[in-house]
């Protein structure tokens, strides 16, 4: 049984990918993953969490775009 592919919910522009890659290299995680989460809280009602990790978790949605691997929680 084939599963339907979920639409891409986050895009990473080429320019953003270059900046993220530079930040990851500076943090010693050049081959790592950018984990992204949105949590309730903050003045607007939402707080964004960004973290460089070695690999995503099994429950993360993995997106690879413009040379960056992103794990969406």
C-alpha positions in Angstrom: 0.0 0.0 0.0 1.5 3.4 -1.0 1.4 6.2 1.4 0.5 9.7 0.3 3.4 12.2 0.6 2.6 15.0 3.0 3.1 18.5 1.6 6.3 20.3 2.4 5.4 22.7 5.3 8.7 24.4 5.6 10.9 25.8 2.8 14.6 26.8 3.1 15.8 29.3 0.5 19.3 29.0 -0.9 20.3 32.1 1.0 18.9 30.8 4.3 20.6 27.4 3.7 24.0 29.2 3.3 23.5 31.0 6.6 22.3 27.9 8.4 25.2 25.9 7.0 27.7 28.6 8.2 26.1 28.6 11.7 26.2 24.8 11.9 29.8 24.7 10.8 30.7 27.3 13.5 28.9 25.2 16.1 30.8 22.1 15.0 27.7 20.4 13.5 28.4 20.8 9.8 27.0 17.3 9.1 24.1 17.8 11.6 20.4 18.5 11.5 18.5 21.7 12.3 15.6 20.8 14.6 12.7 23.2 14.5 9.7 23.3 16.9 6.8 25.7 17.5 5.6 25.8 21.1 2.8 27.8 22.8 4.0 30.8 24.8 5.6 34.2 24.3 3.9 37.5 23.5 2.4 36.4 20.2 1.3 33.1 21.7 4.0 31.1 19.9 7.7 30.4 20.6 10.0 29.0 17.9 12.8 26.6 19.0 15.8 26.0 16.8 18.6 23.7 17.7 21.6 22.0 15.9 21.7 18.3 16.7 23.7 15.3 15.3 20.6 13.6 14.0 16.8 13.8 14.0 14.6 11.7 16.2 12.4 8.8 14.9 9.3 10.9 15.3 10.6 14.0 13.5 9.5 14.9 10.0 12.7 15.2 8.0 13.0 17.7 5.2 16.1 18.0 3.1 16.3 21.2 1.0 19.2 23.2 -0.5 21.8 21.0 1.3 20.2 21.5 4.8 18.6 18.6 6.8 15.8 20.0 8.9 13.9 17.9 11.5 10.4 19.3 12.2 9.1 18.3 15.6 
